[in-house]
Amino acid sequence: MAKLDGDRDVRKLSAVLPESERASDVGANEFDPLEDAKANLRLVKAALEDAVPREVSALSKRRQELVALIAELGGAGKEVSIADQLAERREARRRAGAST
């Protein structure tokens, strides 16, 4: 049986996810990193509820990493480079000049 940190086995954590997410029929070409990160975050949150003090630090760090990854994959807080901003302004000026 596959073991996780401590004496928890995989079956305990997989019980947290709904049946639709446990049995994945998704093909290799349909892998969604964002959905995978969200599912992983749910597992970490559930593990934090039952964690013993020595496990909290590692789980908390993993939670922060997953939150950052989800924000990155979801486009939240996506930075626009200066080059992109300049190109956008140039295009707006070009369109404004073409319409007059």
NUFIKE-729609 format. One record per residue: residue number from 1; x, y, z of N, C-alpha, C in turn. Coordinates in steps of 0.1 Angstrom, whole numbers, always signed. Example, Ala and Ser with C-alpha at 12.3 -4.5 7.8 and 13.67 -1.06 7.14 Angstrom:
- i / nc1 / nc2 / nc3 / cac1 / cac2 / cac3 / cc1 / cc2 / cc3
- 1 / +132 / -57 / +78 / +123 / -45 / +78 / +132 / -33 / +78
- 2 / +128 / -22 / +71 / +137 / -11 / +71 / +129 / +0 / +79
END
This chain:
- i / nc1 / nc2 / nc3 / cac1 / cac2 / cac3 / cc1 / cc2 / cc3
- 1 / +9 / -12 / +0 / +0 / +0 / +0 / +9 / +12 / +0
- 2 / +6 / +22 / -8 / +14 / +34 / -9 / +12 / +43 / +3
- 3 / +23 / +48 / +9 / +22 / +55 / +21 / +26 / +70 / +18
- 4 / +20 / +79 / +26 / +23 / +93 / +26 / +31 / +96 / +38
- 5 / +33 / +109 / +41 / +40 / +113 / +53 / +33 / +107 / +65
- 6 / +40 / +101 / +74 / +34 / +95 / +86 / +27 / +82 / +83
- 7 / +17 / +80 / +90 / +10 / +67 / +88 / -3 / +68 / +80
- 8 / -5 / +80 / +73 / -17 / +81 / +65 / -15 / +74 / +52
- 9 / -25 / +67 / +47 / -23 / +61 / +34 / -31 / +69 / +24
- 10 / -29 / +65 / +11 / -35 / +73 / +0 / -50 / +72 / +1
- 11 / -56 / +61 / +5 / -70 / +60 / +5 / -77 / +70 / +14
- 12 / -70 / +74 / +25 / -76 / +84 / +34 / -77 / +98 / +27
- 13 / -67 / +102 / +20 / -67 / +115 / +13 / -76 / +114 / +1
- 14 / -77 / +103 / -6 / -85 / +102 / -18 / -100 / +103 / -14
- 15 / -103 / +99 / -2 / -117 / +100 / +2 / -122 / +114 / +3
- 16 / -113 / +124 / +3 / -117 / +138 / +4 / -123 / +143 / -10
- 17 / -118 / +137 / -21 / -122 / +141 / -34 / -135 / +134 / -38
- 18 / -144 / +142 / -45 / -156 / +135 / -50 / -152 / +124 / -60
- 19 / -161 / +115 / -62 / -159 / +103 / -70 / -155 / +107 / -85
- 20 / -161 / +118 / -90 / -158 / +122 / -103 / -143 / +126 / -105
- 21 / -137 / +131 / -94 / -123 / +135 / -95 / -113 / +123 / -91
- 22 / -118 / +113 / -84 / -110 / +102 / -81 / -107 / +93 / -93
- 23 / -117 / +89 / -100 / -115 / +81 / -112 / -114 / +90 / -124
- 24 / -102 / +92 / -128 / -100 / +101 / -139 / -99 / +93 / -152
- 25 / -109 / +97 / -161 / -109 / +91 / -175 / -103 / +100 / -185
- 26 / -96 / +110 / -180 / -90 / +121 / -189 / -78 / +115 / -196
- 27 / -78 / +116 / -209 / -66 / +112 / -217 / -54 / +120 / -215
- 28 / -43 / +115 / -219 / -30 / +123 / -218 / -30 / +136 / -224
- 29 / -38 / +138 / -235 / -38 / +150 / -242 / -48 / +160 / -236
- 30 / -56 / +156 / -226 / -66 / +164 / -220 / -61 / +169 / -206
- 31 / -49 / +167 / -202 / -44 / +170 / -189 / -45 / +185 / -187
- 32 / -51 / +189 / -175 / -52 / +203 / -172 / -44 / +206 / -159
- 33 / -33 / +213 / -161 / -24 / +216 / -149 / -32 / +224 / -138
- 34 / -40 / +233 / -143 / -48 / +242 / -133 / -57 / +233 / -125
- 35 / -65 / +224 / -131 / -74 / +216 / -123 / -66 / +206 / -114
- 36 / -55 / +201 / -119 / -47 / +193 / -111 / -41 / +200 / -98
- 37 / -37 / +212 / -100 / -32 / +220 / -89 / -43 / +223 / -79
- 38 / -56 / +226 / -84 / -67 / +228 / -75 / -70 / +215 / -67
- 39 / -70 / +204 / -74 / -73 / +191 / -67 / -62 / +189 / -56
- 40 / -50 / +191 / -60 / -39 / +190 / -50 / -40 / +199 / -38
- 41 / -45 / +211 / -41 / -47 / +221 / -30 / -58 / +216 / -20
- 42 / -69 / +210 / -26 / -79 / +204 / -17 / -74 / +193 / -9
- 43 / -65 / +185 / -14 / -59 / +174 / -6 / -50 / +180 / +5
- 44 / -42 / +190 / +2 / -34 / +196 / +12 / -42 / +202 / +23
- 45 / -53 / +209 / +19 / -61 / +215 / +29 / -67 / +205 / +39
- 46 / -72 / +194 / +33 / -78 / +183 / +41 / -67 / +176 / +50
- 47 / -55 / +175 / +45 / -44 / +169 / +53 / -41 / +178 / +64
- 48 / -41 / +191 / +62 / -38 / +201 / +73 / -48 / +200 / +84
- 49 / -61 / +197 / +81 / -71 / +195 / +92 / -67 / +184 / +102
- 50 / -61 / +173 / +97 / -58 / +162 / +105 / -43 / +161 / +108
- 51 / -35 / +171 / +104 / -21 / +170 / +106 / -16 / +171 / +121
- 52 / -6 / +164 / +123 / +1 / +165 / +136 / +10 / +177 / +135
- 53 / +14 / +183 / +146 / +22 / +195 / +146 / +35 / +194 / +137
- 54 / +41 / +183 / +137 / +54 / +182 / +129 / +51 / +182 / +114
- 55 / +39 / +180 / +109 / +35 / +180 / +95 / +30 / +193 / +90
- 56 / +26 / +202 / +99 / +20 / +214 / +95 / +29 / +223 / +87
- 57 / +41 / +224 / +91 / +50 / +233 / +83 / +52 / +229 / +69
- 58 / +54 / +217 / +66 / +56 / +212 / +52 / +43 / +214 / +44
- 59 / +32 / +210 / +51 / +19 / +212 / +44 / +15 / +226 / +41
- 60 / +19 / +235 / +51 / +16 / +249 / +49 / +24 / +255 / +37
- 61 / +37 / +251 / +37 / +46 / +255 / +26 / +40 / +250 / +12
- 62 / +36 / +238 / +12 / +31 / +233 / -1 / +18 / +240 / -5
- 63 / +10 / +243 / +5 / -3 / +251 / +3 / +1 / +264 / -4
- 64 / +11 / +271 / +2 / +14 / +284 / -4 / +20 / +283 / -18
- 65 / +27 / +272 / -21 / +32 / +270 / -34 / +21 / +267 / -44
- 66 / +11 / +259 / -40 / +0 / +256 / -48 / -9 / +269 / -51
- 67 / -11 / +277 / -41 / -18 / +289 / -43 / -11 / +298 / -53
- 68 / +2 / +299 / -52 / +9 / +307 / -62 / +8 / +301 / -76
- 69 / +9 / +288 / -77 / +8 / +281 / -90 / -5 / +283 / -96
- 70 / -16 / +282 / -88 / -30 / +284 / -93 / -31 / +298 / -98
- 71 / -26 / +308 / -90 / -27 / +322 / -95 / -20 / +324 / -108
- 72 / -8 / +318 / -109 / +0 / +319 / -122 / -8 / +312 / -134
- 73 / -13 / +300 / -132 / -19 / +293 / -142 / -33 / +299 / -146
- 74 / -39 / +305 / -136 / -52 / +311 / -138 / -51 / +325 / -144
- 75 / -39 / +331 / -145 / -37 / +344 / -150 / -39 / +355 / -140
- 76 / -42 / +352 / -128 / -44 / +362 / -117 / -31 / +369 / -115
- 77 / -31 / +382 / -115 / -19 / +390 / -113 / -9 / +389 / -124
- 78 / -13 / +385 / -135 / -3 / +384 / -146 / +2 / +397 / -150
- 79 / +16 / +398 / -150 / +22 / +411 / -153 / +23 / +413 / -168
- 80 / +21 / +425 / -173 / +23 / +428 / -187 / +36 / +436 / -188
- 81 / +44 / +431 / -197 / +57 / +437 / -199 / +56 / +450 / -205
- 82 / +67 / +458 / -203 / +67 / +472 / -209 / +67 / +471 / -224
- 83 / +73 / +461 / -230 / +73 / +460 / -245 / +59 / +457 / -249
- 84 / +51 / +449 / -242 / +37 / +447 / -246 / +29 / +459 / -244
- 85 / +31 / +467 / -234 / +24 / +480 / -232 / +27 / +489 / -243
- 86 / +40 / +491 / -247 / +43 / +500 / -258 / +37 / +495 / -271
- 87 / +37 / +482 / -274 / +31 / +477 / -286 / +16 / +480 / -286
- 88 / +10 / +478 / -275 / -5 / +481 / -274 / -8 / +496 / -276
- 89 / +1 / +505 / -271 / -1 / +519 / -273 / +1 / +523 / -288
- 90 / +12 / +517 / -294 / +15 / +519 / -308 / +3 / +515 / -317
- 91 / -3 / +503 / -314 / -14 / +498 / -321 / -26 / +507 / -320
- 92 / -28 / +512 / -308 / -40 / +521 / -305 / -38 / +534 / -313
- 93 / -25 / +540 / -313 / -23 / +552 / -321 / -25 / +549 / -336
- 94 / -20 / +538 / -341 / -22 / +534 / -355 / -37 / +533 / -359
- 95 / -45 / +527 / -350 / -59 / +526 / -353 / -65 / +540 / -352
- 96 / -61 / +548 / -343 / -67 / +562 / -342 / -63 / +570 / -355
- 97 / -51 / +568 / -359 / -47 / +576 / -371 / -54 / +571 / -384
- 98 / -57 / +558 / -385 / -63 / +552 / -396 / -78 / +556 / -397
- 99 / -84 / +559 / -386 / -98 / +561 / -386 / -101 / +576 / -389
- 100 / -91 / +585 / -389 / -94 / +599 / -392 / -92 / +602 / -406
END
